[in-house]
Protein backbone atom coordinates (compact mmCIF):
# COMPACT_ATOMS: atom_id res chain seq x y z
CA UNK A 1 0.00 0.00 0.00
CA UNK A 2 1.40 3.38 -0.99
CA UNK A 3 0.26 6.26 1.22
CA UNK A 4 1.05 9.94 0.70
CA UNK A 5 0.64 12.61 3.39
CA UNK A 6 -2.14 14.83 2.00
CA UNK A 7 -1.65 17.57 4.60
CA UNK A 8 0.59 20.64 4.68
CA UNK A 9 1.97 19.62 8.11
CA UNK A 10 3.91 16.56 9.23
CA UNK A 11 1.78 13.71 10.57
CA UNK A 12 2.43 10.68 12.76
CA UNK A 13 1.19 7.47 11.14
CA UNK A 14 0.29 4.18 12.75
CA UNK A 15 -0.82 1.12 10.77
CA UNK A 16 -2.75 -1.89 12.00
CA UNK A 17 -4.52 -4.86 10.44
CA UNK A 18 -7.92 -6.26 11.43
CA UNK A 19 -9.26 -9.78 10.72
CA UNK A 20 -5.98 -10.73 9.20
CA UNK A 21 -6.45 -14.47 8.58
CA UNK A 22 -3.73 -15.00 5.99
CA UNK A 23 -2.61 -11.35 5.98
CA UNK A 24 0.06 -9.67 8.11
CA UNK A 25 1.94 -6.39 8.11
CA UNK A 26 5.67 -6.62 7.52
CA UNK A 27 7.62 -5.84 10.70
CA UNK A 28 9.05 -2.64 9.21
CA UNK A 29 5.50 -1.38 8.59
CA UNK A 30 4.12 -1.59 12.13
CA UNK A 31 6.23 1.13 13.75
CA UNK A 32 4.95 4.68 13.98
CA UNK A 33 6.28 6.87 11.19
CA UNK A 34 6.46 10.64 10.90
CA UNK A 35 5.66 11.83 7.39
CA UNK A 36 6.53 15.26 6.06
CA UNK A 37 3.98 17.05 3.84
CA UNK A 38 3.46 15.10 0.57
CA UNK A 39 5.97 12.42 1.68
CA UNK A 40 5.21 8.85 0.59
CA UNK A 41 5.11 5.84 2.92
CA UNK A 42 5.07 2.27 1.57
CA UNK A 43 3.25 -0.22 3.76
CA UNK A 44 4.19 -3.84 3.08
CA UNK A 45 1.45 -6.43 3.47
CA UNK A 46 2.26 -10.16 3.45
CA UNK A 47 -0.25 -12.80 2.28
CA UNK A 48 0.56 -16.30 3.59
CA UNK A 49 -2.64 -18.35 3.72
CA UNK A 50 -2.78 -21.73 5.48
CA UNK A 51 -5.90 -23.15 3.85
CA UNK A 52 -7.67 -23.14 0.49
CA UNK A 53 -10.23 -20.42 1.05
CA UNK A 54 -10.82 -16.71 0.62
CA UNK A 55 -9.46 -14.27 3.20
CA UNK A 56 -10.41 -10.70 4.01
CA UNK A 57 -8.77 -8.04 6.13
CA UNK A 58 -8.67 -4.31 6.66
CA UNK A 59 -5.54 -2.22 6.98
CA UNK A 60 -6.16 0.97 8.92
CA UNK A 61 -3.69 3.83 8.68
CA UNK A 62 -4.24 6.40 11.43
CA UNK A 63 -2.78 9.91 11.33
CA UNK A 64 -2.35 11.87 14.56
CA UNK A 65 -5.13 9.70 16.06
CA UNK A 66 -7.71 11.89 14.28
CA UNK A 67 -7.87 10.65 10.68
CA UNK A 68 -8.19 7.07 9.45
CA UNK A 69 -7.74 5.55 6.00
CA UNK A 70 -9.15 2.05 5.55
CA UNK A 71 -7.86 -0.33 2.88
CA UNK A 72 -9.92 -3.48 2.33
CA UNK A 73 -7.96 -6.58 1.31
CA UNK A 74 -9.26 -9.77 -0.31
CA UNK A 75 -7.07 -12.78 -0.95
CA UNK A 76 -8.10 -15.91 -2.85
CA UNK A 77 -6.10 -19.12 -2.65
CA UNK A 78 -6.01 -21.17 -5.84
CA UNK A 79 -4.44 -24.52 -6.57
CA UNK A 80 -1.61 -24.30 -9.08
CA UNK A 81 -2.24 -26.00 -12.39
CA UNK A 82 -0.11 -29.12 -12.78
CA UNK A 83 -0.85 -29.59 -16.44
CA UNK A 84 -2.59 -27.84 -19.28
CA UNK A 85 -6.37 -28.19 -19.41
CA UNK A 86 -8.00 -28.92 -22.77
CA UNK A 87 -11.74 -29.02 -23.17
CA UNK A 88 -14.25 -28.60 -25.95
CA UNK A 89 -17.89 -27.61 -26.06
CA UNK A 90 -20.66 -28.01 -28.52
CA UNK A 91 -22.11 -24.78 -29.77
CA UNK A 92 -25.78 -24.29 -30.53
CA UNK A 93 -26.89 -24.75 -34.09
Secondary structure, 3 states (H helix, E strand, C coil): CEEECCCCCCEEEEEEEECCCCEEECHHHCCCEEECCCCEEECCEEECCCCCCEEEEEEEEEECCCEEEEEEEEEECCCCCCCCCCCCCCCCC
